[in-house]
Amino acid sequence: MPDHWSFVAAAYGLTALVLGIYWRRLVRKEKEVNTLKTTRTATSGAERSQNPSRTGHPRPEPVSRPPLQQ
């Protein structure tokens, strides 16, 4: 059976190339997110413009419930 080391080396080389390209893409995306985050923080101000969200079904106050009857 012939040796296929050239194909193994080509597969490792191709994998390294693809991972390198993907790494560069992730670095660019990280820079975009960081610049977007800094510009958003600078323009939005210190306070939130909306109230925090609440649950869909608020619980009734304990005093508003009728007492349990036995």
Secondary structure, 3 states (H helix, E strand, C coil): CCCCHHHHHHHHHHHHHHHHHHHHHHHHHHHHHHHHHHHHHHHHCCCCCCCCCCCCCCCCCHHHCCCCCC
